[in-house]
């Protein structure tokens, strides 16, 4: 299912316009798009929803979603959702390569959510974490727990995987407990939600 279209490219980072205002991919989600014979995989790092008018800002309408749709059927034309992604690598011949493709990424490529198999390939080692940690303007305390959580779910809730990625994350963060602890706490909270459910 298509969730967006690439509208801006800045080296390892992409900006996409969301297809559906109410289903903008959230941080930590793995996305993909096709580039010739490659499937490029990335991770959502941020999203924004707002007015398309220059300097415009949405105002409160104080109505239910149903009332808004009925009274303002054009709302999808004046509000847009955007999400930013970091490229973590690409898949070619059923193998994941943890670096940028050797082809330029194209504007207006259509973006989809990655499949379970693609997530498994992209997250088999900790290199994907480094791609996100090295990107600028990323809130790692919000993004990394969700990335690890989605990788954990793709593996059928394999906690051993989380332990291994925790070691990689610790090394990438240069053993900075001030950064590591909040990431681990949030990840543990996410894992508890699926264990209880």
CORDA-V49315 format. One record per residue. N is the residue number from 1. RES is the residue in three letters. PHI is phi in radians with two decimals (NA if undefined). Layout:
n res phi
N RES PHI
N RES PHI
This chain:
n res phi
1 UNK NA
2 UNK -1.30
3 UNK -1.96
4 UNK -3.03
5 UNK -2.40
6 UNK -1.21
7 UNK -2.08
8 UNK -2.73
9 UNK -2.25
10 UNK -2.38
11 UNK 0.97
12 UNK -1.57
13 UNK -1.98
14 UNK -2.19
15 UNK -2.03
16 UNK -2.16
17 UNK -1.58
18 UNK -1.25
19 UNK -1.27
20 UNK -2.18
21 UNK -0.98
22 UNK -1.65
23 UNK -2.37
24 UNK -1.34
25 UNK -1.04
26 UNK -1.67
27 UNK -0.96
28 UNK 1.69
29 UNK -1.22
30 UNK -1.59
31 UNK -2.13
32 UNK -2.61
33 UNK -2.69
34 UNK -1.59
35 UNK -2.43
36 UNK 0.96
37 UNK -1.63
38 UNK -1.83
39 UNK -1.94
40 UNK -1.45
41 UNK -2.03
42 UNK -2.45
43 UNK -2.30
44 UNK -1.25
45 UNK -2.03
46 UNK -2.93
47 UNK -2.47
48 UNK -2.46
49 UNK -2.28
50 UNK -2.95
51 UNK -1.32
52 UNK -1.47
53 UNK -1.31
54 UNK -1.01
55 UNK 1.24
56 UNK -1.34
57 UNK -2.42
58 UNK -1.03
59 UNK -1.98
60 UNK -1.18
61 UNK -1.90
62 UNK 0.96
63 UNK -2.35
64 UNK -1.27
65 UNK -0.97
66 UNK -1.16
67 UNK -1.13
68 UNK -1.10
69 UNK -1.04
70 UNK -1.24
71 UNK -1.41
72 UNK -2.25
73 UNK -1.10
74 UNK -1.55
75 UNK -1.01
76 UNK -1.18
77 UNK -1.49
78 UNK -1.87
79 UNK -2.05
80 UNK -2.36
81 UNK -1.92
82 UNK -2.28
83 UNK -2.43
84 UNK -1.86
85 UNK -2.36
86 UNK -1.93
87 UNK -1.30
88 UNK -1.89
89 UNK 2.71
90 UNK -2.59
91 UNK -1.93
92 UNK -2.46
93 UNK 0.91
94 UNK 1.16
95 UNK -2.13
96 UNK -1.65
97 UNK -1.97
98 UNK -1.49
99 UNK -2.75
100 UNK -1.12
101 UNK -1.17
102 UNK -1.51
103 UNK -2.25
104 UNK -1.29
105 UNK -1.26
106 UNK -1.76
107 UNK -1.04
108 UNK 1.22
109 UNK -1.17
110 UNK -1.50
111 UNK -1.92
112 UNK -2.19
113 UNK -1.28
114 UNK -1.20
115 UNK -1.42
116 UNK -1.01
117 UNK -1.07
118 UNK -1.18
119 UNK -1.12
120 UNK -1.04
121 UNK -1.12
122 UNK -1.25
123 UNK -1.99
124 UNK -1.22
125 UNK -2.39
126 UNK -1.35
127 UNK -1.04
128 UNK -1.08
129 UNK -1.12
130 UNK -1.09
131 UNK -1.02
132 UNK -1.35
133 UNK -1.11
134 UNK -1.46
135 UNK -1.27
136 UNK -1.51
137 UNK 1.03
138 UNK -1.93
139 UNK -1.50
140 UNK -1.12
141 UNK -1.21
142 UNK -1.66
143 UNK -1.41
144 UNK -1.07
145 UNK -1.02
146 UNK -1.19
147 UNK -1.01
148 UNK -1.12
149 UNK -1.12
150 UNK -1.17
151 UNK -1.16
152 UNK -1.08
153 UNK -1.14
154 UNK -1.09
155 UNK -1.65
156 UNK 1.21
157 UNK 1.10
158 UNK -1.47
159 UNK -1.25
160 UNK -1.03
161 UNK -1.05
162 UNK -1.07
163 UNK -1.07
164 UNK -1.17
165 UNK -1.20
166 UNK -1.07
167 UNK -1.15
168 UNK -1.10
169 UNK -1.05
170 UNK -1.02
171 UNK -1.16
172 UNK -1.10
173 UNK -1.50
174 UNK 1.00
175 UNK 1.03
176 UNK -1.50
177 UNK -1.14
178 UNK -1.14
179 UNK -1.57
180 UNK -1.19
181 UNK -1.00
182 UNK -1.14
183 UNK -1.13
184 UNK -1.13
185 UNK -1.06
186 UNK -1.16
187 UNK -1.09
188 UNK -1.07
189 UNK -1.10
190 UNK -1.12
191 UNK -1.11
192 UNK -1.08
193 UNK -1.13
194 UNK -1.48
195 UNK -1.29
196 UNK -1.37
197 UNK -1.40
